[in-house]
């Protein structure tokens, strides 16, 4: 199983844990439903920008301004809110 398939499976698990349909996740993330489906099937190579949109949709209490401040404030240690969100998606 490659990283795209692992990412897609993790996204599906998190989406279902949140009780969201693919359509609802698409609406919250600003992406379209067929793209969400292709990600979950491991058919798309997801950019960091798309990861950020997905993470923000799955963790709505975190806003973009907080992401930018926290992600830029670390000293190269990969911490901050964005790091936490991406870890949620990957692991």
N, C-alpha and C positions, 0 to 999 in steps of 0.2 A: 504494500500500500504506500503510495507516495504522499508527499506533504499536502497536495491539493485535496486528495481524498480524506486525509485526516482532518484537515481544516473544515471541509464540507460536513463531515460527520459530526464534528464538535459544534459547528454552527447549528445543525439540525437539532442536536440535543438541547442546546441552550434555548433555541427558539421554542421548542416544545415545552421546556421547563417554564418558560414565561407565558405559556398558553397562547402563543401567537401563531397565526397561519402564515404561510409564505406571503400572501397578499398584505397582511397587516405589517409584517416585517418590512416588506418593500415600501409601503407607504411611510412608515416611521423613519426609514433610512434614506428615502429619496431615490431608491433604486427601483427597478421593475421586477415583477414576479418571475418571469422566465430567467432573468439573470440570477436571482436568489436560488432558483431550482438548479441551474447549472453549477453554481458554487457548491451547493449541497451534494451534488452528484460527482464532485471532483473534476468537473470539466473546464473550470475557469481558473486562471492564474490571477489571484486577487492582489490588487495594489494596496499600499499602505493607506491611501486615501479611502478606499472601499472598506478596509478593516476598521478605520476610524468611524465611518458612517454606521457600519454594522454594530460596532461596540457601543456607540452612542445611542443607537436604537434599543439595544438590549439592556443598557444601564442608563435610563433616561434621567436619573438624578444628577448626572454629570453633564455639565454644559461645555460648549466649545471653548469659551474663554478660560475656563478652569483647565481644560486640556492643554491649551497653548501655554499658559503660565506654568503649570506643573511640568510639562514635558520639557520646556526650555530651561527650567530651573535646576535640573539635576546636573551633577558634575560627571556626566558620561557613565553613570551607573545603571542607566536603563530604568530608572524608577519613575515616580510620578504617576498621575492618573492614567495617562495614555498607556504607559507600560502595563499597568494593572489591567486595563481593558483588553489589551492585545493578549496578555497572558490568559485571560478568561476565554478568549476565542481559541487559543492554541492548545490549552491543556485541560 
